Amino acid sequence: MISVHQLHNARLAGVFVLVLLLTACASAPQLRDSTEQRLPRQSELSDVPFYAQTEYQCGPAALAMVLNHQGVDTDIETLIPQVFIPDREGSVQPEMLATVRRHERLAFPIRGSFDDLLAHLAAGDPVVVMQNLSLPVYPMWHYAVAIGYDLDDETLTLHSGEIERHTMSFSRFDATWARTDRWGFVVAKPGTLPEGITARNAVNAISAYEEAHGPEAALSSWQAMVERYPDNAVAQFALGNAYYADQQPEKALNAFQVATERDPQMGAAWLNIGLLQLQNEQPEAAREALDKAASIEGSWQARAQEVLENQLED
């Protein structure tokens, strides 16, 4: 008679056989023509250190590798209590990103496409990737660090588990990555914006860093973002707040004004312009901005109306 334990193992064996069959039959991801033409045929980041994981510690190991690469002096043992969740026998995505921020680095989620993954590697950024090494119905989550690729051989190189420079075919890797919705992120120092990061992901990453460390600490990152995305109104507004926190009111005022040029319906920026113009003893300019803020529906309306009634009465 087969015991429950034996039955469980038999089912597991069946799952892994099916996984092997599925990954063997998976086709390589179709790369855009621009990717094939623009990127070098091979790229490998040989300066990314390798940490072999112990049981369930792929998250801390992956973080140690990318943080060390960004100049942070840390190791797996230091990171385990920060990111490892015993009840889940692993590390969840929000904690991975939060731990990067605790070490005064920014975590930028990447767009989930193979083209973007390769572009980050070609630009010199190792990518933490999340894989499901089993099936959706019986997931085996795993973090690895992609460090290189070969377009001719269609292979990806990763620091993964206990294997340094583990090579996987594009097709096999993408099959495991697709089961996590192709989740991954790159790490950068404040004031730098990795190549290929979308404006939305940049705003989210810098905002999360600002929430953890304050607007002054995020100032250089907002500066880098508006240099890359000068037409992004949200980034201009955030830059204004960071300048104000850094006691640079004139630069803050300019950033808020640019924000309203990019988005005339940004009531919060109009409100801040009005308040700064009051500080500058420019009542007419303040009234104009506050009137605009009060006319746009949103949480800023009440404050704009209050200032107009109490400080700018005719």
N, C-alpha and C positions, 0 to 999 in steps of 0.2 A: 504493500500500500504506500502511496506517495504522501509524505507529510506536507503540512501547510508550508513549511520552510522550503521543501523541495519544489512544491508547486510554484511558490513565489520566484525561486531561482529559475525555474523552467520558463516562466512568463518573461522574466528579465532577459533570459537568453534569446527568447523569441523577439523581444523588442529590439535588442542590439543587432540581431541578424537582419531585421527589417530595416533598421537604420543604415546598416552597411549597404544593403541592396538599394535603398533610396538614394544615398549619396553617390553610389557607384553609377547610378543611372542619371544623376543630375547633369544638366548641361552647363557649360561655362557661361557666366553672365555676359550679355552683349554690351560691349563698351561703345560709347559714342565715338564717331569718327574724329572729333576734336581731341578726345582723350588719346587716341592712338597717335595722332599727329603732334600733339603738344608735349606729351610727357616723354622723358627719357625711357629707353627700352628697359633698363634695369635701375633700381635704386635700393640702397640698403643703409640704414642708420646704424653704423657700427659702434657708435658711442652710447647707445642705450644699454645700461647695465642689466644684468640678468639676476633675478632672484627666483630660486626654485620654491614652489609652494609646498607647504605641508597640507595635511588633510583639511579640506574646506577653506583653505586660505588663499584661493586664487585672487580674491578681491584685494586684500592687503598686499599681495605680491605684485599685482599689476600696478597698484598705486605707488609702491616703493620704486618701481622702475621708472615711471614717468615723472614722479616728483624729483628723484635723483637727477634725471636728465635735465630738469629745470632748475637745478642748483639747490634743492632742498635736502638738508642733511637728515635723513630718516631711514628707517628700516622696517621690515615686516613686523617684528615684535612690538615696535612702537605704535604701528598702525592698527594692529589687531583690535585692541579695545576701542578704537575710534570708529571702526567701520564694521566689525564682525558682529552678527546677531546670532547668538547661540541657538535660539529657538528655531531659526530658519536654516541653521547650519550653513550660513553664507552671508553675503553682503548684498544689500538691495541698492538699486540705482541712486535714489536720493541721497543715501549715506555716502556713496562713492563720491558724488559731486560735492557734498557738504564737507567731506574730509579734505578734498583739494583746497577748498576755500579756507579751512582752518589753518592751512599751511601757507596762507597769503599768496595763493596762486588762483588763477581763474580756470574754470572748467567750461569748455565750449562744446556743447553737443554738435555733432556733425549731421549734415543731411544724409539720410540713409540710402546712399547709392554707391555702387562699386566704383564708379568714376570718381566720386568725391573722396572715397577712401584712398585710392591711389594718388590723387592729387595732393592730399595732405602728406602722404609719405614722400612724394617727390619734392614737396616744399620743405621737408626736414622735420616734420612733426610726427612723432610716434602716436599711434591711435589706440586707446583702450577700446576693445571691442567685446561685446557680450554675445555669447553663443549658447545655443541649446544643442547639446551633443546627443540628445535622444529625440523623442517625438513630442509634439504638443501635449499629448495625453499623459505622458510620463516624462516631464522635462528634467534635464540635467543641466542646470545653468553653469556657465563657466566664463570667467574673464581672462582675456589674453591681451598681449600688446603686439599689434602689428608694427613691424619695423622695416619691411621691404617687400619688393615684388620683382617679378621678371615677366615682362609682357610676351616675350618669345616662348618661354616655357609655360606660360599661364600658371604661375605659382606665386603664392604669398608666403612670406617668411614672418614667423611670430615667435616671441618668447611666450611659451605656453606650458603651464603645469611644471613638470620637472625637466622639460626639454628646452634647451637654449637653441635658438635659430631653427625652430620646427618649421618644416616646409609642407604646405598644403596646396593642392590644386585649387585654382579659382573656383571650380564647380563644387568641390567638396566643402570648401570654406563657406561659400555663399549659401549653400544649403543649410548650414548650421547657423549662420548669421541671420538669414531671412526669418528664422523661427523666433527671433527677438525683435522683429521689425527693423532689423539692421541698426541696432542701437550702438552708439559709440561716442567718444568725446576725445578732445585734445586739451592739453594743459598749456597755459601761457603765463608769463609774468605780467603783472600790472603794467599798463602802458603799451602792450603789444596786442595786435589783433591777428590771429593766424589767417593765412590765405584760405579763401573758400568758405569762410563762415558767413552765413546769411545775416542780413540786418536784424531779422527777428531773433535769431539765436544769439546774436551778439548783445542785443538789448536785454534779453533774459539773463544771460550769463553775467553781464556787468551789473545789472540790477541786483542779482543774488549776491554778488560780491559786495556791493554797496550796503546791502542790508546787513551783512555780516561784519563789515569793517568801517562803515560810515562813508559819507559822500566825499570827504577829502581824500580818502584812500583810493577812491574810484576815479578821481579827477583825471589822471593820466590815461586811463582806459577810455573814458568818454572822449577825451581829446583824440585818441587814436581812432575811435569809431567815427567821429564827425569828419575826420580827414578822409576816411574810406567811404563814408556814406554822408556827404554834406547835405543831401536833400532830406534826410531823415529827421522829421520834426521832433519825435520822441527823444532821440539822442541829443538834439540841440537843447531841448528843455532840460534834460538830465544834466547836461554840461553846465547850464546856467545854475542849477541848484548846487552843483559841486563847486563852481566858482564862488558862489555866495558863501557856502560853508567854509571855503578857504579864504574868506575875507577879501575877495576881489569883486566888489559890487559892480564896477563899470563893465568888466568882462561878463559878469552874470547878466546884466541888462542887455548887452549886445547879443548874447546867446538866446535870451528869451525873445528878443525882437526877431532874430533869424527864425526861431521856432514858429512865430506867428506868420512870418512870410511863407514858410513852407506849408503851414496849416493854419489858415485864418480862423478856423473854428476851435482852436486850442484855447479854451477859456482859462485854464490854469496858468498858461503863459501870460495871457493878458492881465490876469490878476497880479502876477508877480511884477510885471512891468509897472502897473499902477502903484504898487507898494514901494517899489524902488524909486519911482519918480517923486513920490511923496517925500522919501528920505532925501532926495536931491533938491527938494523945495521947488519942484516944477508942477504946480497944481493943475495947470491946464492940460499938460501931457498926462498927468496922473488921472484926471477926470476922463479923458478920452479913452484911456486903456481900461479903466474900471467900468465905464459905461459899456464897453465892448464885452468885458467879462460878464457883466450882469445880464447882458442880452442873450448869452449862450447858455443853454440848459446844461446843468451839471452841478456838482457838489460845491464849486467855487462861487456860485451865484450869491448865496446868502452872505458870504464874507465880502464880496464886492459891493453889494447893496448896503451892508452895514458901514463900510468905510465911506461910501458916497454920502450917506445920511449923517454920519457923525463927524467926519473930518473935512468934508468938502461941501458943506452947506453954503448956499448962495448968501 
